[in-house]
Amino acid sequence: MKTDFEKLAEHIGVEFDDLALLRTACTHRSYLNENRGSGLEHNERLEFLGDAVLELVVTSFLFRKYPHKAEGELTAYRSALVNTVSLTKVANRIGLNDYMLLSRGEAKDNGRARSVILANAVEAVIGAIYMDGGYNTAANFISAHLLNTLDIDQIIKDKSWLDAKSRFQEVAQEKTGITPSYRTMKETGPDHDKQFTLGVFLGDAMVASGVGASKQDAEQRAAEKALEVKGW
């Protein structure tokens, strides 16, 4: 009978000589806090390595695909392709959540924190593949499970590689000639757990508001809602 990690390796289409690397890639630090005698190690070193491999593969891909684009544009495109959202989608497609070793508390959390854990685990898996099979094997995995699943030209055409705040500013200036401004409407909660409500304005008219754990987060939420309100 195949072990869980043999099944995962088969599912992602990678043959491992050392399956312990794949198990480590799926081991979150929180699991070790509850299983100190497990003899396992957490995935953060592999995540560090996988992040670098992923960045190199995607950078090389964009460099070849867009030979006339400047460095700044290529950097923005790379950020659009390699982020928590896209990597979480990769994790969901390969069913990575079913193989994660997590603490009981982390296992119950299905919100943004889980998305970050899964995105980081994808990078750790890439690191494990690189350590076991080398650069080409890792590049093939990234191409199959990330690059080949994205409509990259459409992402760039729609400028969806811009964050919401940048996108709202660009469209607002184009359509109205006004640069959006942000104002703090409310702060709630203790210092260690504050919530900020910010409004985004075009001139004196508030378009939308957003709530976040920081003013920057609240601005992004406000901009996302403003894009929806304006149909932009």
C-alpha positions in Angstrom: 0.0 0.0 0.0 1.3 3.5 -0.9 2.0 6.0 1.8 0.3 9.4 1.8 3.4 11.1 0.4 3.9 8.4 -2.3 0.3 9.3 -3.3 1.1 13.0 -3.3 4.3 12.5 -5.4 2.3 10.5 -7.9 -0.4 13.1 -8.0 2.0 15.9 -8.8 3.8 13.9 -11.3 7.2 13.8 -9.6 9.3 10.8 -8.7 11.2 11.3 -5.5 14.3 9.4 -4.4 13.9 10.8 -0.9 10.2 11.1 0.1 11.3 12.5 3.4 11.9 15.8 1.6 8.3 15.9 0.5 7.1 15.1 4.0 9.2 17.9 5.4 7.7 20.3 2.8 4.3 19.5 4.2 5.3 19.9 7.9 4.3 23.2 9.4 6.1 24.5 12.4 2.9 24.3 14.5 2.8 20.5 14.1 6.2 20.1 15.8 5.1 22.2 18.7 2.5 19.5 19.5 4.7 16.6 18.4 8.2 17.4 19.7 9.3 13.7 19.7 8.4 13.2 16.0 11.9 13.5 14.7 10.6 15.7 11.9 11.7 19.1 10.8 9.5 22.0 9.6 9.3 23.2 6.1 10.7 26.8 6.4 14.2 26.0 5.0 12.7 24.3 2.0 10.3 27.2 1.6 13.2 29.6 1.6 14.9 27.5 -1.1 11.7 27.0 -3.2 11.0 30.7 -3.2 14.3 31.4 -4.9 13.8 28.6 -7.4 10.3 29.8 -8.2 11.5 33.4 -8.7 14.3 32.2 -11.0 12.0 30.0 -13.1 9.3 32.6 -13.5 11.8 35.4 -14.2 13.5 33.3 -16.9 10.1 32.5 -18.4 9.0 36.2 -18.5 12.5 37.3 -19.8 12.0 35.0 -22.8 8.3 35.6 -23.3 8.6 39.4 -23.3 12.0 40.3 -24.9 11.2 44.0 -25.2 9.8 44.7 -21.8 11.7 46.7 -19.2 12.9 45.4 -15.9 10.2 47.3 -14.0 7.4 45.8 -16.0 8.8 42.3 -15.7 9.0 42.7 -12.0 5.4 43.7 -11.8 4.3 40.8 -14.0 6.3 38.4 -11.8 4.5 39.7 -8.7 1.2 39.0 -10.4 2.1 35.4 -11.1 3.9 34.6 -7.9 1.7 35.6 -4.9 -0.3 34.1 -2.1 -3.5 33.9 -4.3 -1.9 32.1 -7.2 0.1 29.7 -5.1 -2.9 28.9 -3.0 -4.7 27.9 -6.2 -1.8 25.6 -7.0 -2.1 24.1 -3.6 -5.8 23.5 -4.0 -5.4 22.0 -7.5 -2.9 19.4 -6.2 -4.8 18.8 -3.0 -1.9 19.8 -0.8 -4.2 20.6 2.2 -5.0 16.9 2.6 -1.3 16.2 3.2 -0.3 19.0 5.5 0.9 18.2 9.0 -0.5 21.0 11.2 -1.3 21.6 14.9 -4.9 21.0 15.9 -5.5 24.8 16.1 -4.1 25.5 12.6 -6.0 22.6 11.2 -9.3 24.2 12.2 -8.4 27.6 10.5 -9.7 27.8 7.0 -9.2 31.6 6.5 -6.4 33.7 5.2 -3.9 32.2 7.6 -4.5 28.8 6.0 -4.0 30.3 2.5 -0.6 31.7 3.6 0.4 28.3 5.0 -0.6 26.5 1.8 1.2 29.1 -0.4 4.3 28.7 1.6 4.0 24.9 1.5 3.9 25.1 -2.3 7.2 26.9 -2.2 8.5 24.3 0.2 7.4 21.5 -2.2 9.3 23.3 -5.0 12.3 23.4 -2.8 12.0 19.6 -2.1 11.7 18.9 -5.8 14.8 20.9 -6.5 16.8 19.2 -3.8 15.7 15.8 -4.9 15.6 16.1 -8.7 17.4 19.3 -9.7 16.4 22.5 -11.5 14.8 21.0 -14.5 12.4 18.8 -12.5 11.4 21.8 -10.4 11.0 24.0 -13.5 8.7 21.4 -15.1 6.6 21.3 -11.9 6.3 25.1 -11.9 5.4 25.1 -15.6 2.8 22.4 -15.3 1.1 23.6 -12.1 1.5 27.4 -12.3 2.6 28.9 -15.6 0.5 26.6 -17.9 -2.7 27.2 -15.8 -2.6 31.0 -16.2 -3.8 33.2 -19.1 -0.7 35.4 -18.7 -1.4 37.7 -21.7 -4.9 38.3 -20.4 -3.6 39.1 -16.9 -1.3 41.7 -18.3 -3.9 43.1 -20.7 -6.4 43.6 -17.9 -3.6 45.0 -15.7 -4.8 42.7 -13.0 -1.2 42.4 -11.9 -1.7 45.8 -10.3 -2.9 45.8 -6.7 -6.4 47.2 -6.1 -5.2 50.6 -4.9 -2.8 51.2 -7.9 -5.5 50.0 -10.3 -8.2 52.3 -8.8 -5.8 55.3 -9.0 -4.9 54.6 -12.6 -8.5 54.2 -13.8 -9.8 57.1 -11.7 -7.1 59.4 -13.1 -7.9 58.2 -16.6 -11.7 58.5 -16.3 -12.1 61.5 -13.9 -8.8 63.3 -13.8 -8.9 63.0 -10.0 -6.3 61.2 -7.8 -8.1 59.2 -5.1 -7.4 60.1 -1.5 -7.9 58.0 1.7 -9.1 59.1 5.0 -9.3 57.3 8.3 -13.0 57.0 9.4 -12.6 54.9 12.5 -10.2 53.0 14.7 -11.4 50.3 17.1 -9.9 47.7 19.4 -6.9 47.6 21.7 -3.5 48.6 20.5 -2.4 45.0 19.8 -5.5 44.2 17.8 -6.7 47.4 16.1 -9.2 47.5 13.2 -9.0 50.5 10.9 -11.9 51.8 8.7 -10.7 54.0 5.8 -12.7 55.7 3.1 -11.5 56.3 -0.4 -12.6 59.6 -1.9 -12.7 61.2 -5.4 -12.6 64.8 -4.5 -15.1 65.3 -1.6 -17.2 62.2 -2.5 -16.6 59.0 -0.7 -16.8 56.0 -3.1 -16.3 53.2 -0.7 -14.8 52.1 2.6 -12.7 49.2 3.8 -11.7 47.6 7.0 -8.3 46.1 7.9 -5.8 45.3 10.6 -3.6 48.1 9.3 -4.3 51.3 7.4 -2.6 49.7 4.3 -4.9 46.7 4.4 -7.9 48.9 4.9 -6.9 51.1 1.9 -6.6 48.0 -0.3 -10.1 46.8 0.8 -11.6 50.2 0.1 -10.0 50.3 -3.3 -11.3 46.8 -4.1 -14.9 47.9 -3.2 -14.5 51.2 -5.1 -13.6 49.3 -8.2 -16.8 47.2 -7.8 -18.9 50.3 -7.1 -17.7 52.1 -10.2 -17.8 48.9 -12.3 -14.1 49.4 -13.2 
